[in-house]
């Protein structure tokens, strides 16, 4: 950051108010934005952080239609859930508002009208998909069909959630209306378009020449769009939910959500700063930072800037757009439609008081340069092995020892030795690296440096061993514990952007009120004579039971999705009845059942077939415990040729059904039958 600014405006992507927020949203946008904002506040800078719910758009109308309620009912419900969970999680917005507000409707309408009056739109009539049964044009999300790329069913008209490819509704194979199920037809409709091609030279200069410092994923995606040549983009839609297009002849049309939503940053700033909002949007000495996910890059780096250029009036463009990649969950893409997510409001319920643990893990594993994966085992390990064993352990040792030897009063330091000076020098070096990382949006590396202060503290205590010195040299113990407490103070400052709840507890323990970034690394941060509070655990171990409960929940969701999306395999080719009649199907009773050694899937059955007892091997060990099958009656093929498997001769085949959730169920008679009874 070469240029110095008087103030910073931080904006965060507006989440759709058709559901709660999940860990993908947090890792991609809100945690990094909060870290950066808290850091600037610690530096004493003028910073405003703007957020809000995106309450228009097709996903909300689809949700309302499914539930039989109004779109307003949906946004009212989820706006509250989102806002409350953000607040409980410590996301420190200056304002968190909504795009259904009257102020936003006024702002968005005025924005469109100015561009319209100044000839900044082109009007086009084009053919779009229309539902003849519902008698309405279909927005992208109201059309589903087969993806032309991966050929999975259920792809939306704007994107395939299976392969992630961006689509046009006209690309879909066998499209269907999500409203009525009817096959849509092409009909003409009239819309307003923002001619992005008109602004391509200005956008190219601004991004490709003036912002080469942007993250490679952001810069690269923008360059790709510009190199392909920008095209006019529609800014209106045929819908009845949203900001009405404010011109004559536009009945039944609203502003496209991606024209309407980013204007929410402006209207939300107006809400909190009605008299000075223009200072944060139009003063060249304001730095604007947009925190977004990678799927929003084109809208924040090309579409919205083009809108601001078209509007004029000295609106400033963002100085940086530090977009993150995606976070996956247990090796699978997070999906709201499949409920494959960790929802923030549920996490807060399941892990009360552990906001900082999730903030820590999402930052330590942040998808800053590539997609990353969240796993519950990693979550547990990072808490127990890092937050508890490194950070919490050091602070606890330092405070407990100070209480033990000096009644909780910070002792004065005496003469410093080389080991003391080396620790203090390293503390200042960590501060420099930490500051550089935060200035350049490298929050994952920044967190490592913050944790290195705790590692430094643990090493310092281990090297100096004050518990041994206490037997012979209390003056030296005083110096060691003074420095240890100073390191604790620096931990509080360094970790406050990342772990604000922990930092609040630590301030109480250290007898502090307010610290600033400039205090980080000081050797006299906490005055001698300061009375410390009682030591308390900053973090607690997370036991296997809590993690297993979360893994069980995900396993249930996976099976539910398998059942929901189950499609029977195609019927095999037709056979003659005479072929089927050759198979001798019988009822047998399981006399014995046991696992086959070194064979993960095999069970060995001893079957009473009414004539004798026969051995049959079956690959269902992953679905049944052997002892649960003893006494059970099964259907088996009695006249299969014997087959040797793992040195055991199997005489027959037990019939099972493969269910939608991937489980195998042994086929049994509905009522007890005589062993050997023929199935016909």
N, C-alpha and C positions, 0 to 999 in steps of 0.2 A: 504494500500500500504506500506508494510514493507521495501522492497528494494528500494533504491534510484537510480534513473536513470538520465543520463545526458541530455536526450532528449526524446521526445515523437513523434511517428508517428501515426496520427489519420487517419483512412480510413473510407469512407462511401460507403455503397452499391451502385453499379452503376445502375442507373435507365435505363430501356429499352427506347431507342429513337424511340419508335413507338407511342408516345403520350406525352402530358404534364405530369408534376408531380401534385399530388393532396395532400389533407391534410393528408391522410393516410401515404404517403411517408414522409411528413414533421414531423408528430408526432412520427413515428416509427424510423426514422434515422436522418434526417438532422438538425432539431432543437436541439435535445439532443447533437449531435456531435458538433454543433456550440457553444452551451452553454459551453461545456467542453473545447473546444479549446480556446474560448475567456477567460475563467477562467484561463487557464494555461498561456496565454499571459499576463494577468494582474499580474500573479505571477512572471513574468519575465523569464519564462522557454522557452527553445528551443522546439518549437512545430511546426510541419508541418501537414497541413490537406489536404488530397488527395481525389479528387473526379473526376468523369468523366461519360460520357454516355456509356452505353453498347449498341453497335451498330450492334451486330451480333445476331443470333438466329432466330428461326422460326417466332415469333410474328411480326418481322419486314418484313419478306418476305411475310407473309400473308397480312399485311397492304398494301404493295406495289402491290401485285397481285390484291387486291380489287380495288385499285385506278388506276390501269393501268400505274404505274410509276415504276422506278427502286428502289431497296432498298436504293441506295445511295441518291436518292431524298428524301426518307422518313427520313433517319437519319440526313441529312443536315438540313431539316426543323425543326425537333423536338430537335435536339441538340441545335440549336440557341434559340428556345423557352425556353428550360429547363435552359440553361446557363444564359440567360438574366433574367429570373424570379428569379433564385437563387440569382443573384447579386442584383436585386432590393429588394429582401426580406431580404438581409443582411446576407446570408450564406457565411461566410468569408473563402472560400477555398484558400489555397496557390496556388493550380492549379486545374482547372476543364478542363479535356481533353476528349479524345474520343478513343474508341478501333478500329476505322477504320483508325487511323493514321499509317503512314509508320513505325514510331518508335515502335508502339505497335505490328504490324505484325512481325517485326524483333525480338522483345523480346519474343513473344509467340512462334514463330517458333524455336528460339534457345532453349527455355525451353523444348519444346517437343523433339527436336532432341537430347538434352543431356540425357533425360530420355530414349529415344529410344536406343541411342548408348550404354548406361550403362545397358541395359537389364531390365529396370524397368517396362516395359509393358508386358502384355500377349496378344497374338493375338487369336481371336476367330471368327469362322464362325457361325452365328446363323440365325434363320428365323425371318424376320421382315415384317411388312405390306408393301405391294407394290400396287400402283395404276396402274392397267393395261391400263387405258385410257390415263393418263398423262405420263405413262411410267417412273415412278420414285418411289424410296422408300419414305415412309411417316414418317417424324419425328412426335413425339408425338402430337404436336399441329396441325398437319395436319390431325388428325383423330378425328372425333366426333361420339358420339353415346349416348346410354342410360347408365346412371350411374348404376353400379351393386349394389350400396348401397342405394341411395335414389330414384333411378329410374326416375330421371328427365332427359329430353332430352337435347341434346346440350353439354354434358360433353366432355371435351377435353381428349386426350390420356394420359395426365400427371396429370390432376386434374379436379375434379368436382367443378365448382364455386358455385354451389348451396349448397352443404353440406361440401365443403372444403376438401374432402378426396383425398389423393394422389393416383394416379392410374397408371397403365401401359396400353398402347394402346390395348394390347391383352385382358384386362379385360372388355372392353366396350361391351355392348349388341347391336347387329345390327350396327356395326361400318360403317362409311361412310368416304370417302375421302373428305376433305375440299376443295380440288382443283377441282375435277370433279364431285363429288357426287357418284362416282362408289363405289361398294363394294370392299374393298381391299382384297388382297390375300397374303398368307405367301410365301416369297421367301428368299433364302439364300443371305446373305451379309457378308462382312468381315470387322472387326473393331479392334481397339486397346483398351485395357482395363487397367486401373490402378488397380493393385491388392491390394485393401484396406485391405484385410485379412492379407497381409504380414506386414502391419504396425499397426495391431490391438494391439499388446502388448505395443508398444511405445505410441500409442494414448491413450490407457487405463491408462498407468502410468502418462502421461502428464496431462490428464484431470481429471481422477477420483481420483488421489492421490495428484497432485500438484496444482490443481485449484478448490478445494472444496469451495472457496469463490465466485465462479461465481454465477450469478443469478439462482435461482431454475429452472426457465423455460429452461435456456440454459443447465445447468448441467444435469437436468432430461432428456431432449431430447437426449443429447449425450450418457448418460448412457443407455438409451433404445436402441439406435442403436448398441452400443458396446455389450450389453448383448445379443442381437439377433444374433450377429456374422456378421462382416463386409464382404461384397462380392465384387468381382471385378466390377468396374464401367467403362462403355464405355467412352472414351475421344474423339471419332470421330463420325461424322454423315454423312449421304449421302445427301449433300446439295451443292448448288453452290454459297452460300453467307456466307462468314466468312474467317477465316485464313486457307489457304490450308494446309492439312497435308503434312509436308515437307519430305516425303520419297517416294521412287520409288514404283509404283504400287498403288498409292493412288489417282488416278485421280477421280474427282467428289466427293471427301471427304474433309470435313473441320473439324477443331477442334470443339469439343462440346463446346457450349457457356459457360458451367460451368467449363470447363478447361481453356478456353480462357479469360473469364471476370476477375477473380481475379488476373491474371497476369497483368491486367490493372493497379492495384495499383503500381506494380513495374515499368511499362513503364511510367506511369504518374509521378512517383517520378524522374525517369531518365530525363524526359522532363524539369522539373524545376530545378533539381540539377544534371546536367550531370557529374560533376566531383566528387561529394560527396554523390551520392545516396546510395552507398553501406554502408555508415556510418549509415543510417537510416534503413537498412534492415539486416545488418550482424554484427553490433557491439552489444555485449551482454548488453551494457549500454544504449541501445535504448529500450524504452517501446512502443510496438505496440498495439493499441486499434482499434478493428473493430466494428463500429456502423452499425447494421443491423436490419432487421425485423425478426420475428420468423420463417418465411418461408425460410430464408436463413441460419439457424443455422447449418444444416448438412454440407453445402458446406464450410462454414467458419471455422467450428470447427473440421471437419473430412476430407473432400476431399482436401481442399487447404493445410491444414497442412501436409497431407500425401504427396502431391505434393512437398512441400518444403523439407520434410524429404528425399524424393527420390532424389531430386536435390542435396542436400548436400551443400557444400561450405559455411557452417555456416549461412545459412538463419535462421533468428530468427522467432519463432512462436509468435502469439499474446499473450499478457499478460492477456487481458480480451476481452470478446465479449459481451458487454451489449445490448443484443437484447430486443426489446420491443415487446409486443403483438400487436393486430390489433386495429385500430380505426374504429368504425362504424359511419354511418351518419344517423341521425334521425331514429334510431332503425333498420336500415337495413345495411347489409354488403356493403362496398364500392366496386363498380364493374366498371371497365373501359369499359367493353363490353356493359353494360347497361347504361353507362353515369351517373351512380349514384355516383357522386363525386363532390367535390368542387375543381376546378382546380386552381392552384396557379396563373397563369397568368390572369385568369378571376377575381379572388379575388382582385388582385392588380389594375385591371381596375375599379372594382365596389366600392372598398374602398380605394381610393388614400390616401397615407399618413398614413395608419393604419396598417402598417406591424407589429408593436409591439403588437397591439391588438390580432392578430391571433397568434403570437408567445406566448403571455401570455396565451391565452385560451388553446392552444395545450399543453403547459407545465403544466398548472394547472389541466388539464384533461388527462394527458399523460397515455397511456396504458402500464405502466411500469411492472405491475404484472398480469394484466388481461385485456381482451378486454374492451374498454371503448366506450362511445357514444358521438359524437359531435352533438349538436343541436344549431340552430340559436338563439333560445330564451336564452339559457345558455350563448352563445357568447355575446348577448346584455346585459344580466344581469351582467356578469363579467366585462364588460367594464364600464357600468354605475355605478354599485354599488361598484366596487373595484378600477379600474384604475382611474376613475374620482373622486369618492366620498372619497376614502382613500388616494391613492398616490398623485394624482394631487391636491387634496384639501389641503393636508398638505404643500406641496411645495409652492403652491400659497399663503397660509396664511403666511408662514414664510417670503417669499420674499416681499410680499405686506406690511407686518408690518414693515420690515426693511426699506423699502422705506418711509413709512409713518413717522416713528419716528426718523430715522437716515439718511435720504436722500439717502438710498440705499448703505450706507457704513457699512460694518460689524463692530459692536461695540466691544470693548474689554470686556471680562468677568471679573466680580469682584469676590467677595467671593462666593464659591459654597455652596448651602444648601443641606440638605439630599435629597430633591427631584431631585436636579441636579445630585448628585452623583449616585443616584439610576438609573436614566435614562442612564447615561454614562456606568454604570456597566452592565445594561441590554443590551446596544448596543454591548459591548464586548462579552457577552454571546451569543447573536444572531450570531455574527461573527463566533464563535467557532462551533456552530451548523450548520451554513450555509456552512462553509468550510468542515466539516465532510460529509455533504450530497453531496457536489459536488465531493469530493474525491472518494466517493463510488457510483457515478452515480445515486443518488436519487434526480433527478432534480425537481420533483414535490414538494418534501418536501423542497428542497432548495429554490424554488420560494416562498413558504409560509414564510420562514424565512426572505427572502429579503423584502417581503411585511410587515412583522412584524416590520421592522424598521420604515416604514411609519405609522403603527398603534401606535408604540411607540411615534413618533413625534406628532401625533394628540392628544394622551393622555397627553403628556407633556404640550402642549399649553393649553389644556382644564383645566389641573390642576393648571397651573401657571397664566393663564388669564392676559397676558401682557397688553391687552387693558384696563383693569381696573387699573393695577399698574401704567400705564402712568399718571394717575391723581395725584399720590402722590410720586412715587419712580422710576425715570428714570434710576437710576443706576441699580436697579434690572431688569428693562426692558432690559437694555443692556446685562446683563448676560443671561437672558432667550433667547433673540433672537440670541445671539452668539451661544448658545448651539443648538438652533433650526436650525441654518444654518450649524453647524457641522453635525447634523443628516442628513440634505439634502445632504451634501458631501458624507456621508456614503451610502445613498440611491443610489447616482450616481455610486459608485463603485460596490455595491452589485447587482444592477440591470443591469449593463452593459452587462454581459453575456446573460441575458434574454431579455432585452429591449434596444438594442444598439442605436436605433434612439432617444428614450426618453433620454437616457444617454447623447447623443450628445447635445440635446437642454438644458438639465440641466447644463452641463458644461459651456455653454455660459452664462446662467443666473447667475451661481456662479462665473464667472470670472476665470475658471480653464482651464488648457491646458491638462495635463496628470496626471492621478492618478494611483497608484499601489494597489494591494490587501493588502499589508502591511499597507497602510494608513487607511484601513477600521476600524472604531471604535475609531480613534484618536479624542481627544478633541480639538486639535489645527490644524485640517486638513486644515481649511481655515483661513488664517491670518487676524487678526483684521486690519481694514483699507482697506480691499479689496472692490473695487467698484463692486456691483452687477449689472447685466444687468436688463432690464425691465422684470417684471413678464409676463409670457405668459402661456397659457393653454397647459399643456402637453398632455392632452387627452380631447376629446369632446364627449358629449352624442351621442349615436346612436339611432335614432328615429325608431318608429314602421314601418314607410314607407319603410325604407331600408331593414328591416328584412322581412317584408311581401313580398317584391319583390323576395327575395331569396327563401322563402317558396313557392311562386307561381311557380317559375321556377322548383323547385323539384317536385311539384304536376304535372306540365306539363310533366316532364320527366317520372314520374311514369305512367301516362296515356299513353304516347307514348310506353313505354315498355309493358304495358298491351295489347295494340293494336298489337304491333310487335309479341308478343308471344301468341296471341289469337289462341285457338283451339276450334272449336265448340264442344259442348257436343255430345256424340254418339246419333244417332237416336233412339228414343224409339221403343219398340216392335211393330210389325205390328198389326193394328186393321182393322176390317171390315169397309167397306164404310158405312154400316148401323149405326155403332156406331157414326161415325163422323156426319152423317146426323141428328142425334138427337140434336146436338148443334145448336141453333138458333142464328146466328151472325147478328147483326144489326148495323146501323149507328145511332149515337145519337149526339145531340148538347149540350154542357155544358152550362147550364143556370146559375148555381151558383157553387162555389167551395170554400171550407174553410178548415183550419186545424182542426183536431179532438183534443180536449183538452186532455192534458197529454198523448198523443200518438205521439211520435216523427216521426213515418213513415207514419201515415195515413192522407189522405185527404178525405173529404166528398163531393161528387159530387151530384148535382141535374141535371138529364139528361132528355132532351126532346127526347122521343123515337118515336114521331109521333102519339102516341095514348094517352099518358099521360106523366106526369113527375115522374121519379123514383129516389130513392136515391141509390147510389152505393159508397162503400168505396174502396179505392185503396191505397196500400202501396208505394206511389211514392213521399212522401213529401220531401224526401232528394234530389230529382232530379228536382223538379219544385216548383215555387212559385204559390200559389193557384190562385192569380189574373191573372197570365199569361195564365191560362187554360180556363178562361171564354170566351165563344164564339167559342171555338175550337171544331171540330168534332172528335169523337172517335169511335172505333169499340168495341162493348161489347157483351158479351153472355147474351141474354135476358131471357133464360129459365132455369137459375140456381135456385135451391131451395133457398128461402130467408135464410139469416144467420145473427144472431145477434152478433155484435162486439162492445165492449165498450158501450153497451146499445143502439146501433143504428142498425136498421135492414137494411142490404145491399141486394139489389135486382139485382144481376148481377155481372159481372166481366169485368172490362176494360182491354183490351189486350195491352201489352207493350212488347218491345223487349229488351233483355239484351245484351248490346254492349260489345265489347272487352275491353273497358276502365272501365267497371263496371257500366256504366250509364244505366238508364232505359229510353227508349223513347216510348211515347204513340203512338200506331198505328192509323194513320188517313188516310182518303181517299185522293188520290192525287189531286182530284178536289171536290168542294162542292157537297154534295149529300143531298137528301131529308131525314129529320129525319125519322127513321123507315125503311129506305131502307134495304133490306136483302142482306147480303154478301153471294155470291154463286160462 
